[in-house]
Amino acid sequence: MTDRPILFSGPMVRALLAGTKTQTRRVLNPQPPADLGLVGIYAPKLVAVFGYVTPDADCKVALRYMPGDRLYVREAWKTHAAYDDISPAAMGGDEPILYVADGAHQTWGYPAISKIGRFRQGMHMPRWASRLTLIVTDVRVQRLQAINEADAVAEGCGWRGTGNSDDNDKLVGDPVPAYSRLWDGLNASRGFGWDVNPWVVAVSFTVERRNIDEVAA
C-alpha cells in the first residue's frame, strides 16, 4: 500500500463530491509500442507482449497505482490573502482553505476567510489541505476507446450533470461520447486525444470525504 497525490479538475472534484465518480483514467507513461498485441498486469509491473513470444518480447512498465493504494486528491485552492507570499511547503498546516471547485471552506474552527487570497494550482496543494481520499480497488490497463458505457458513467459522465452549467456540455448525454469530450478537453492539447486512442491506466476506487490522515491505513 502506498500513499500518493492525484490531481483532479474542478468538474471531476464535483463529481467525486456528488458520489458519481468512482473511476479515473490516466495516460500510461511511457506508451507501449503501437503494434502491441496483449497487455496485462504482473505483480507491480505491466507486462506487454507483442503478438509473439520470444525471450526478449516483454516490455515492463512500472504502474503508478495499485489496489490498496490511498490517493489524496489535489485540487485548485486559495487561502487568506495574508498568506499570498507564503509557499505551501512553508505553511504550518492550519491555514484556512477555500476549495475552488465548489467554494467550500475549511477554517479549522476559526472564523470564515475575511479576505480571499490568490488562486493556487491543485498541483501545489499540500497533503494536509486535501479533503478527499480515494482507496484504489482495481487497476486495469487498456486502450482509451475500450471504455464501455458503465465505465463512462463511473467516470462521472452521462445522463446527468453536476448542477454546474459549465460542466453540463461535457458530462451530460450518452456516456461514452460525453467522456470522449471530457477527455479531449483535458488531454488533446498534450497529444493524447480520444482519436489517438492511447494506452491508459483505468483506476477504480472508493471515495472517503476526509483527509487521508483521518482514514485508517
C-alpha positions, -999 to 999 in steps of 0.1 A, spaced: 0 0 0 13 34 -10 0 69 -3 2 92 -34 -13 125 -45 -37 126 -75 -48 157 -94 -84 164 -104 -100 193 -123 -130 212 -109 -157 192 -127 -142 159 -116 -139 171 -80 -176 180 -80 -183 145 -94 -163 129 -66 -182 150 -40 -216 141 -56 -207 104 -55 -210 100 -93 -173 93 -100 -156 60 -89 -131 56 -118 -103 77 -134 -82 71 -164 -46 83 -167 -23 82 -197 2 53 -194 37 67 -194 57 56 -213 33 44 -240 38 8 -252 46 4 -289 17 9 -313 18 -28 -325 13 -42 -290 -8 -73 -290 -16 -81 -254 -14 -62 -221 -18 -75 -185 -7 -67 -150 20 -88 -135 27 -80 -98 36 -43 -97 47 -43 -133 28 -40 -166 39 -69 -189 34 -60 -226 37 -89 -251 40 -81 -289 18 -107 -306 46 -133 -305 66 -149 -277 103 -147 -276 127 -143 -246 130 -106 -252 94 -99 -261 83 -84 -228 82 -47 -221 79 -39 -184 65 -5 -174 60 4 -137 24 12 -128 19 42 -106 -13 29 -90 -21 -5 -74 -50 -19 -55 -48 -9 -18 -31 24 -25 -45 56 -9 -47 87 -31 -52 121 -16 -69 144 -40 -52 177 -51 -75 204 -65 -74 242 -71 -75 262 -39 -70 295 -22 -62 307 13 -63 340 32 -46 369 13 -22 373 43 -5 341 31 -2 351 -6 36 353 -3 40 320 16 47 288 -3 26 257 6 58 240 19 63 268 44 27 267 57 20 254 92 -10 231 83 -37 252 99 -41 279 73 -78 284 61 -86 268 28 -111 277 1 -117 249 -24 -123 265 -58 -143 236 -72 -174 243 -51 -164 273 -29 -163 252 3 -142 265 32 -120 247 58 -112 271 86 -102 246 114 -128 261 137 -118 298 131 -140 325 115 -146 324 78 -118 338 55 -123 376 55 -100 383 26 -95 356 0 -60 353 -15 -47 344 -49 -55 313 -69 -33 283 -63 -29 253 -87 -40 219 -74 -6 205 -81 6 227 -52 -20 216 -27 -3 201 4 -14 168 19 -29 183 50 -52 205 29 -67 177 9 -104 169 17 -109 138 -4 -92 104 -2 -95 76 -28 -89 39 -19 -79 20 -50 -99 -12 -55 -89 -22 -91 -64 -13 -118 -67 -22 -155 -45 -13 -185 -64 -8 -217 -68 14 -248 -87 46 -241 -115 37 -266 -121 3 -248 -141 22 -222 -177 10 -221 -209 27 -211 -208 15 -174 -172 27 -171 -180 61 -186 -208 65 -161 -184 55 -133 -161 83 -147 -189 108 -138 -202 112 -173 -236 107 -190 -273 111 -184 -268 137 -157 -248 168 -149 -233 180 -117 -256 210 -114 -229 234 -127 -237 248 -161 -200 248 -172 -199 211 -167 -231 201 -185 -219 203 -221 -192 177 -213 -208 155 -187 -244 151 -199 -257 128 -226 -247 94 -240 -219 84 -215 -191 74 -239 -193 104 -262 -196 126 -231 -165 111 -217 -146 115 -250 -154 152 -249 -143 155 -213 -111 136 -221 -102 158 -251 -107 189 -230 -80 176 -206 -56 157 -228 -59 166 -265 -35 195 -262 -9 171 -247 -11 149 -278 -32 122 -261 -67 130 -276 -95 105 -280 -87 99 -316 -51 89 -307 -65 61 -286 -36 60 -261 -29 33 -236 -44 43 -202 -44 30 -166 -81 27 -155 -82 31 -117 -114 21 -97 -117 34 -62 -140 42 -33 -142 78 -20 -136 90 15 -147 126 21 -120 133 46 -83 139 48 -60 109 41 -46 111 76 -81 106 90 -85 74 71 -74 41 86 -43 27 68 
